[in-house]
């Protein structure tokens, strides 16, 4: 039930989707694609540059994964009934894709390997829990594009 990120990266990493249920970065499957149209706000380039500078230079603590807070009983029950996706951006950033990399290959158990662009991979999602349960039969993850164009037929490991 692990997912390795290997190849043309500085750091090969291994992901364990079974622990993501407790990660604050998870997103409800229903909400992952519904906000795509409403995100078109005006972006201030100066504000963006300032935030990037602060993130990359001043505050190295932001590169650490978030610390989980306590989960209430109600939240625990919701976790066990909902479906969740995990954004891949943080993991791909931590693996540090080398500059000469062109694309990424998602290796599947059915030998139907799928090639995606680095942008599609970095901005994509892994479905890791369906109705609160790990994907045991056709998992451990399913890959979704950020725009949700493959919601009906995700790429399965």
Contact map, one row per residue, 1 for C-alpha under 8 A:
1110000000000001110000000000000000000000000000000000000000000000000000000000000000000000000000000000000000000000000000000000000000000001001100000000000000000
1111000000000111100000000000000000000000000000000000000000000000000000000000000000000000000000000000000000000000000000000000000000000000000100000000000000000
1111100000000111100000000000000000000000000000000000000000000000000000000000000000000000000000000000000000000000000000000000000000000000000100000000000000000
0111110000011110000000000000000000000000000000000000000000000000000000000000000000000000000000000000000000000000000000000000000000000000000000000000000000000
0011111000011110000000000000000000000000000000000000000000000000000000000000000000000000000000100000000000000000000000000000000000000000000000000000000000000
0001111110111000000000000000000000000000000000000000000000000000000000000000000000000000000000000000000000000000000000000000000000000000000000000000000000000
0000111110010000000000000000000000000000000000000000000000000000000000000000000000000000000000000000000000000000000000000000000000000000000000000000000000000
0000011111000000000000000000000000000000000000000000000000000000000000000000000000000000000000001100100000000000000000000000000000000000000000000000000000000
0000011111110000000000000000000000000000000000000000000000000000000000000000000000000000000000111100000000000000000000000000000000000000000000000000000000000
0000000111110000000000000000000000000000000000000000000000000000000000000000000000000000000000111100000000000000000000000000000000000000000000000000000000000
0000010011111000000000000000000000000000000000000000000000000000000000000000000000000000000001110000000000000000000000000000000000000000000000000000000000000
0001111011111100000000000000000000000000000000000000000000000000000000000000000000000000000000100000000000000000000000000000000000000000000000000000000000000
0001110000111110000000000000000000000000000000000000000000000000000000000000000000000000000000100000000000000000000000000000000000000000000000000000000000000
0111100000011111000000000000000000000000000000000000000000000000000000000000000000000000000000000000000000000000000000000000000000000000000000000000000000000
0111100000001111100000000000000000000000000000000000000000000000000000000000000000000000000000000000000000000000000000000000000000000000000000000000000000000
1110000000000111111100000000000000000000000000000000000000000000000000000000000000000000000000000000000000000000000000000000000000000000000000000000000000000
1110000000000011111110000000000000000000000000000000000000000000000000000000000000000000000000000000000000000000000000000000000100000000000110000000000000000
1000000000000001111110000000000000000000000000000000000000000000000000000000000000000000000000000000000000000000000000000000000100000100000000000000000000000
0000000000000001111111100000000000000000000000000000000000000000000000000000000000000000000000000000000000000000000000000000000000000000000000000000000000000
0000000000000001111111100100000000000000000000000000000000000000000000000000000000000100000000000000000000000000000000000000000100000000000000000000000000000
0000000000000000111111100100000000000000000000000000000000000000000000000000001000010000000000000000000000000000000000000000000010000000000000000000000000000
0000000000000000001111110000000000000000000000000000000000000000000100000000000000000000000000000000000000000000000000000000000000000000000000000000000000000
0000000000000000001111111100000000000000000000000000000000000000010100000000000000000000000000000000000000000000000000000000000000000000000000000000000000000
0000000000000000000001111100000000000000000000000000000000000000011100000000000000000000000000000000000000000000000000000000000000000000000000000000000000000
0000000000000000000000111110000000000000000000000000000000000000010000000000000000000110000000000000000000000000000000000000000000000000000000000000000000000
0000000000000000000110111111000000000000000000000000000000000000000000000000000000011110000000000000000000000000000000000000000000000000000000000000000000000
0000000000000000000000001111101100000000000000000000000000000000000000000000000000011110000000000000000000000000000000000000000000000000000000000000000000000
0000000000000000000000000111111100000000000000000000000000000000000000000000000001111000000000000000000000000000000000000000000000000000000000000000000000000
0000000000000000000000000011111110000000000000000000000000000000000000000000000000111000000000000000000000000000000000000000001000000000000000000000000000000
0000000000000000000000000001111111000000000000000000000000000000000000000000000000100000000000000000000000000000000000000000000000000000000000000000000000000
0000000000000000000000000011111111100000000000000000000000000000000000000000000000000000000000000000000000000000000000000000000000000000000000000000000000000
0000000000000000000000000011111111110000000000000000000000000000000000000000000000001000000000000000000000000000000000000000000000000000000000000100000000000
0000000000000000000000000000111111110000000000000000000000000000000000000000000000000000000000000000000000000000000000000000000000000000000000000111000000000
0000000000000000000000000000011111111000000000000000000000000000000000000000000000000000000000000000000000000000000000000000000000000000000000000000000000000
0000000000000000000000000000001111111110000000000000000000000000000000000000000000000000000000000000000000000000000000000000000000000000000000000000000000000
0000000000000000000000000000000111111110000000000000000000000000000000000000000000000000000000000000000000000000000000000000000000000000000000000010000000000
0000000000000000000000000000000001111111000000000000000000000000000000000000000000000000000000000000000000000000000000000000000000000000000000000000000000000
0000000000000000000000000000000000111111100000000000000000000000000000000000000000000000000000000000000000000000000000000000000000000000000000000000000000000
0000000000000000000000000000000000111111100000000000000000000000000000000000000000000000000000000000000000000000000000000000000000000000000000000000000000000
0000000000000000000000000000000000001111110000000000000000000000000000000000000000000000000000000000000000000000000000000000000000000000000000000000000000000
0000000000000000000000000000000000000111111000000000000000000000000000000000000000000000000000000000000000000000000000000000000000000000000000000000000000000
0000000000000000000000000000000000000001111100000000000000000000000000000000000000000000000000000000000000000000000000000000000000000000000000000000000000000
0000000000000000000000000000000000000000111110110000000000000000000000000000000000000000000000000000000000000000000000000000000000000000000000000000000000000
0000000000000000000000000000000000000000011111110000000000000000000000000000000000000000000000000000000000000000000000000000000000000000000000000000000000000
0000000000000000000000000000000000000000001111111000000000000000000000000000000000000000000000000000000000000000000000000000000000000000000000000000000000000
0000000000000000000000000000000000000000000111111100000000000000000000000000000000000000000000000000000000000000000000000000000000000000000000000000000000000
0000000000000000000000000000000000000000001111111110000000000000000000000000000000000000000000000000000000000000000000000000000000000000000000000000000000000
0000000000000000000000000000000000000000001111111111000000000000000000000000000000000000000000000000000000000000000000000000000000000000000000000000000000000
0000000000000000000000000000000000000000000011111111100000000000000000000000000000000000000000000000000000000000000000000000000000000000000000000000000000000
0000000000000000000000000000000000000000000001111111110000000000000000000000000000000000000000000000000000000000000000000000000000000000000000000000000000000
0000000000000000000000000000000000000000000000111111111000000000000000000000000000000000000000000000000000000000000000000000000000000000000000000000000000000
0000000000000000000000000000000000000000000000011111111100000000000000000000000000000000000000000000000000000000000000000000000000000000000000000000000000000
0000000000000000000000000000000000000000000000001111111111000000000000000000000000000000000000000000000000000000000000000000000000000000000000000000000000000
0000000000000000000000000000000000000000000000000111111111100000000000000000000000000000000000000000000000000000000000000000000000000000000000000000000000000
0000000000000000000000000000000000000000000000000011111111110110000000000000000000000000000000000000000000000000000000000000000000000000000000000000000000000
0000000000000000000000000000000000000000000000000001111111110000000000000000000000000000000000000000000000000000000000000000000000000000000000000000000000000
0000000000000000000000000000000000000000000000000000111111110000000000000000000000000000000000000000000000000000000000000000000000000000000000000000000000000
0000000000000000000000000000000000000000000000000000111111110000000000000000000000000000000000000000000000000000000000000000000000000000000000000000000000000
0000000000000000000000000000000000000000000000000000011111111100000000000000000000000000000000000000000000000000000000000000000000000000000000000000000000000
0000000000000000000000000000000000000000000000000000001111111111000000000000000000000000000000000000000000000000000000000000000000000000000000000000000000000
0000000000000000000000000000000000000000000000000000000000111111000000000000000000000000000000000000000000000000000000000000000000000000000000000000000000000
0000000000000000000000000000000000000000000000000000001000111111100000000000000000000000000000000000000000000000000000000000000000000000000000000000000000000
0000000000000000000000000000000000000000000000000000001000011111100000000000000000000000000000000000000000000000000000000000000000000000000000000000000000000
0000000000000000000000000000000000000000000000000000000000011111110000000000000000000000000000000000000000000000000000000000000000000000000000000000000000000
0000000000000000000000000000000000000000000000000000000000000111111000000000000000000000000000000000000000000000000000000000000000000000000000000000000000000
0000000000000000000000111000000000000000000000000000000000000001111100000000000000000000000000000000000000000000000000000000000000000000000000000000000000000
0000000000000000000000010000000000000000000000000000000000000000111110000000000000000000000000000000000000000000000000000000000000000000000000000000000000000
0000000000000000000001110000000000000000000000000000000000000000011111000000000000000000000000000000000000000000000000000000000000000000000000000000000000000
0000000000000000000000000000000000000000000000000000000000000000001111100000000000000000000000000000000000000000000000000000000000000000000000000000000000000
0000000000000000000000000000000000000000000000000000000000000000000111110000000000000000000000000000000000000000000000000000000000000000000000000000000000000
0000000000000000000000000000000000000000000000000000000000000000000011111011000000000000000000000000000000000000000000000000000000000000000000000000000000000
0000000000000000000000000000000000000000000000000000000000000000000001111111000000000000000000000000000000000000000000000000000000000000000000000000000000000
0000000000000000000000000000000000000000000000000000000000000000000000111111100000000000000000000000000000000000000000000000000000000000000000000000000000000
0000000000000000000000000000000000000000000000000000000000000000000000011111110000000000000000000000000000000000000000000000000000000000000000000000000000000
0000000000000000000000000000000000000000000000000000000000000000000000111111111000000000000000000000000000000000000000000000000000000000000000000000000000000
0000000000000000000000000000000000000000000000000000000000000000000000111111111100000000000000000000000000000000000000000000000000000000000000000000000000000
0000000000000000000000000000000000000000000000000000000000000000000000001111111110000000000000000000000000000000000000000000000000000000000000000000000000000
0000000000000000000000000000000000000000000000000000000000000000000000000111111111000000000000000000000000000000000000000000000000000000000000000000000000000
0000000000000000000010000000000000000000000000000000000000000000000000000011111111000000000000000000000000000000000000000000000000010000000000000000000000000
0000000000000000000000000000000000000000000000000000000000000000000000000001111111000000000000000000000000000000000000000000000000111000000000000000000000000
0000000000000000000000000000000000000000000000000000000000000000000000000000111111100000000000000000000000000000000000000000000000111000000000000000000000000
0000000000000000000000000001000000000000000000000000000000000000000000000000011111110000000000000000000000000000000000000000000011110000000000000000000000000
0000000000000000000000000001110000000000000000000000000000000000000000000000000011111000000000000000000000000000000000000000001111111000000000000000000000000
0000000000000000000010000111100000000000000000000000000000000000000000000000000001111100000000000000000000000000000000000000001111010000000000000000000000000
0000000000000000000000000111100100000000000000000000000000000000000000000000000000111110000000000000000000000000000000000000111110000000000000000000000000000
0000000000000000000100001110000000000000000000000000000000000000000000000000000000011111000000000000000000000000000000000000111100000000000000000000000000000
0000000000000000000000001110000000000000000000000000000000000000000000000000000000001111110000000000000000000000000000000011110000000000000000000000000000000
0000000000000000000000000000000000000000000000000000000000000000000000000000000000000111111100000000000000000000000000001111110000000000000000000000000000000
0000000000000000000000000000000000000000000000000000000000000000000000000000000000000011111110000000000000000000000000000111000000000000000000000000000000000
0000000000000000000000000000000000000000000000000000000000000000000000000000000000000011111111000000000000000000000000000000000000000000000000000000000000000
0000000000000000000000000000000000000000000000000000000000000000000000000000000000000001111111100000000000000000000000000000000000000000000000000000000000000
0000000000000000000000000000000000000000000000000000000000000000000000000000000000000001111111111000000000000000000000001100000000000000000000000000000000000
0000000000000000000000000000000000000000000000000000000000000000000000000000000000000000111111111000000000000000000000000100000000000000000000000000000000000
0000000000100000000000000000000000000000000000000000000000000000000000000000000000000000011111110000000000000000000000000000000000000000000000000000000000000
0000100011111000000000000000000000000000000000000000000000000000000000000000000000000000001111111000000000000000000000000000000000000000000000000000000000000
0000000011100000000000000000000000000000000000000000000000000000000000000000000000000000000111111100000000000000000000000000000000000000000000000000000000000
0000000111000000000000000000000000000000000000000000000000000000000000000000000000000000000110111110100000000000000000000000000000000000000000000000000000000
0000000111000000000000000000000000000000000000000000000000000000000000000000000000000000000000011111100000000000000000000000000000000000000000000000000000000
0000000000000000000000000000000000000000000000000000000000000000000000000000000000000000000000001111100000000000000000000000000000000000000000000000000000000
0000000000000000000000000000000000000000000000000000000000000000000000000000000000000000000000000111110000000000000000000000000000000000000000000000000000000
0000000100000000000000000000000000000000000000000000000000000000000000000000000000000000000000001111111000000000000000000000000000000000000000000000000000000
0000000000000000000000000000000000000000000000000000000000000000000000000000000000000000000000000001111100000000000011000000000000000000000000000000000000000
0000000000000000000000000000000000000000000000000000000000000000000000000000000000000000000000000000111110000000001111000000000000000000000000000000000000000
0000000000000000000000000000000000000000000000000000000000000000000000000000000000000000000000000000011111000000001111001000000000000000000000000000000000000
0000000000000000000000000000000000000000000000000000000000000000000000000000000000000000000000000000001111100000111100000000000000000000000000000000000000000
0000000000000000000000000000000000000000000000000000000000000000000000000000000000000000000000000000000111110000111100000000000000000000000000000000000000001
0000000000000000000000000000000000000000000000000000000000000000000000000000000000000000000000000000000011111011110000000000000000000000000000000000000000001
0000000000000000000000000000000000000000000000000000000000000000000000000000000000000000000000000000000001111111110000000000000000000000000000000000000000011
0000000000000000000000000000000000000000000000000000000000000000000000000000000000000000000000000000000000111111000000000000000000000000000000000000000000001
0000000000000000000000000000000000000000000000000000000000000000000000000000000000000000000000000000000000011111100000000000000000000000000000000000000000001
0000000000000000000000000000000000000000000000000000000000000000000000000000000000000000000000000000000000111111100000000000000000000000000000000000000000000
0000000000000000000000000000000000000000000000000000000000000000000000000000000000000000000000000000000000111111110000000000000000000000000000000000000000000
0000000000000000000000000000000000000000000000000000000000000000000000000000000000000000000000000000000011110111111000000000000000000000000000000000000000000
0000000000000000000000000000000000000000000000000000000000000000000000000000000000000000000000000000000011110001111100000000000000000000000000000000000000100
0000000000000000000000000000000000000000000000000000000000000000000000000000000000000000000000000000001111000000111110000000000000000000000000000000000000000
0000000000000000000000000000000000000000000000000000000000000000000000000000000000000000000000000000001111000000011111011000000000000000000000000000000000000
0000000000000000000000000000000000000000000000000000000000000000000000000000000000000000000000000000011100000000001111111000000000000000000000000000000000000
0000000000000000000000000000000000000000000000000000000000000000000000000000000000000000000000000000011100000000000111111100000000000000000000000000000000000
0000000000000000000000000000000000000000000000000000000000000000000000000000000000000000000000000000000000000000000011111110000000000000000000000000000000000
0000000000000000000000000000000000000000000000000000000000000000000000000000000000000000000000000000000000000000000111111111000000000000000000001100000000000
0000000000000000000000000000000000000000000000000000000000000000000000000000000000000001000100000000000100000000000111111111100000000000000000001000000000000
0000000000000000000000000000000000000000000000000000000000000000000000000000000000000001100110000000000000000000000001111111000000000000000000000000000000000
0000000000000000000000000000000000000000000000000000000000000000000000000000000000000011100000000000000000000000000000111111100000000000000000001100000000000
0000000000000000000000000000000000000000000000000000000000000000000000000000000000000011100000000000000000000000000000011111110000000000000000111100000000000
0000000000000000000000000000000000000000000000000000000000000000000000000000000000001111000000000000000000000000000000001011111000000000000000111100000000000
0000000000000000000000000000000000000000000000000000000000000000000000000000000000001111000000000000000000000000000000000001111100000000000011110000000000000
0000000000000000000000000000100000000000000000000000000000000000000000000000000000111100000000000000000000000000000000000000111111000000000011110000000000000
0000000000000000110100000000000000000000000000000000000000000000000000000000000000111100000000000000000000000000000000000000011111000110001111000000000000000
0000000000000000000010000000000000000000000000000000000000000000000000000000000001111000000000000000000000000000000000000000001111111110000000000000000000000
0000000000000000000000000000000000000000000000000000000000000000000000000000000001110000000000000000000000000000000000000000001111111110000000000000000000000
0000000000000000000000000000000000000000000000000000000000000000000000000000000111100000000000000000000000000000000000000000000011111000000000000000000000000
0000000000000000000000000000000000000000000000000000000000000000000000000000001111110000000000000000000000000000000000000000000011111100000000000000000000000
0000000000000000000000000000000000000000000000000000000000000000000000000000000110100000000000000000000000000000000000000000000011111110000000000000000000000
0000000000000000010000000000000000000000000000000000000000000000000000000000000000000000000000000000000000000000000000000000000111011111001100000000000000000
0000000000000000000000000000000000000000000000000000000000000000000000000000000000000000000000000000000000000000000000000000000111001111111110000000000000000
1000000000000000000000000000000000000000000000000000000000000000000000000000000000000000000000000000000000000000000000000000000000000111111100000000000000000
0000000000000000000000000000000000000000000000000000000000000000000000000000000000000000000000000000000000000000000000000000000000000011111100000000000000000
0000000000000000000000000000000000000000000000000000000000000000000000000000000000000000000000000000000000000000000000000000000000000011111110000000000000011
1000000000000000000000000000000000000000000000000000000000000000000000000000000000000000000000000000000000000000000000000000000100000111111111000000000000011
1110000000000000100000000000000000000000000000000000000000000000000000000000000000000000000000000000000000000000000000000000000100000111111111000000000000001
0000000000000000100000000000000000000000000000000000000000000000000000000000000000000000000000000000000000000000000000000000011100000010011111100000000000011
0000000000000000000000000000000000000000000000000000000000000000000000000000000000000000000000000000000000000000000000000000011100000000001111110000000001111
0000000000000000000000000000000000000000000000000000000000000000000000000000000000000000000000000000000000000000000000000001111000000000000011111000000001110
0000000000000000000000000000000000000000000000000000000000000000000000000000000000000000000000000000000000000000000000000001111000000000000001111101111001100
0000000000000000000000000000000000000000000000000000000000000000000000000000000000000000000000000000000000000000000000011011100000000000000000111111110000000
0000000000000000000000000000000110000000000000000000000000000000000000000000000000000000000000000000000000000000000000010011100000000000000000011111100000000
0000000000000000000000000000000010010000000000000000000000000000000000000000000000000000000000000000000000000000000000000000000000000000000000001111100000000
0000000000000000000000000000000010000000000000000000000000000000000000000000000000000000000000000000000000000000000000000000000000000000000000011111111000000
0000000000000000000000000000000000000000000000000000000000000000000000000000000000000000000000000000000000000000000000000000000000000000000000011111111100000
0000000000000000000000000000000000000000000000000000000000000000000000000000000000000000000000000000000000000000000000000000000000000000000000011001111111100
0000000000000000000000000000000000000000000000000000000000000000000000000000000000000000000000000000000000000000000000000000000000000000000000010001111111000
0000000000000000000000000000000000000000000000000000000000000000000000000000000000000000000000000000000000000000000000000000000000000000000000000000111111000
0000000000000000000000000000000000000000000000000000000000000000000000000000000000000000000000000000000000000000000000000000000000000000000000000000011111100
0000000000000000000000000000000000000000000000000000000000000000000000000000000000000000000000000000000000000000000000000000000000000000000001110000011111110
0000000000000000000000000000000000000000000000000000000000000000000000000000000000000000000000000000000000000000010000000000000000000000000001110000010011111
0000000000000000000000000000000000000000000000000000000000000000000000000000000000000000000000000000000000010000000000000000000000000000011011100000000001111
0000000000000000000000000000000000000000000000000000000000000000000000000000000000000000000000000000000001111100000000000000000000000000011111000000000000111
